[in-house]
Amino acid sequence: MKKSIFAVCDLEASYACNLTAYLNEKKSTPFEVQAFTNVENLIAFARNHPLEILLISTRAMCNEIKELPIKRVIILSEGEELQNLEEYPFVYKYQASDSLVSEVMEYYAAGSPQLHVFPNSLKKTKLYGIYSPVRRSRKTSFALTLGEILAETKQVLYLNLEEYAGFEELFGVTYKTDLSDLIYFARQKEGNLIYKLNAVVQNFHELQYIPPAVSPLDLKDVSGSEWISFLQEIISYCEYDVILLDMGEQIDELYQLLRRCDRIYMPVLEDWFSEAKIHQFDKLMEMLDYTDVQQKIRKIHPPAQALVKGSQDLTQQLVWGEMGSFVRMLLWQEEGKE
């Protein structure tokens, strides 16, 4: 089915084209995105093609545009006073693309859109789990490195489901929304999750990710069936090749979630205590009849790479260090087996 249209109109051609390219690269965007650099072409197009969203600069906005049957108009502001445009929401033009798109999709999702998005039945999304009963096993370092390297050639979404991910401190950012907001939205506004997802998703280079929940209680409150339903909606309506689940102990019905994974990486250590924990985990899997989960698990020993705070992008330290070499070799071996 043909997607509904998200139009970007800015008289600055390079800006309109670059933003459109960014939107088209986001595999969670449920729209066909079109760029326009003059009003005449936009009007001619809109008369024959209904627009779901129009993001338009103040200099391009005019009365003719106001008369077109466009579902949602959002103004692209350069910080000037918006005279005669107070009825429209606006976003600031000169900000990071991911922040701008988040604001646009926030406005759209809040409007309770009735647009029907058709499932993507042609693409098969792989679900990879990263889990270990062993603490301090370099699990998240491995997961981020795996995600970054896979994202060099695939469309990848990373979700951290740990109690304390610490991303704001690690990456020096402050998130306006996170996984908790997305889960809450999924509960309250059934059918609009795909739009809210676009308002939340961030980027580490080519790797897309959902900012982790701030409170462990927010994760504990989510049932296993909710997690599965949440993931299935993303898989159905987004064009990701791989979704990575970096899982902690807080997840309800963890084993059910592991069962849904196509592949599971389990970082382990070689000391006596770690081996005892792994032995207990394996024994429990057999007792609960989760032998199918055991067959998907690949136990790995990631290297203990030293990271330098503040000297370089953290994920790039991992990708081009010992951890990156380890992950590339692991993927090469698995590709050879397949």
PyMOL commands that set and color helices and strands:
alter all, ss='L'
color gray80, all
select helices_A, chain A and resi 13-25+39-48+63-66+97-110+139-150+167-171+179-188+193-200+216-220+224-237+254-260+272-287+291-296+314-319+322-337
alter helices_A, ss='H'
color red, helices_A
select strands_A, chain A and resi 4-9+31-36+51-57+72-77+90-92+126-130+156-161+202-204+207-210+242-247+263-267+297-300
alter strands_A, ss='S'
color yellow, strands_A
deselect
rebuild
show_as cartoon
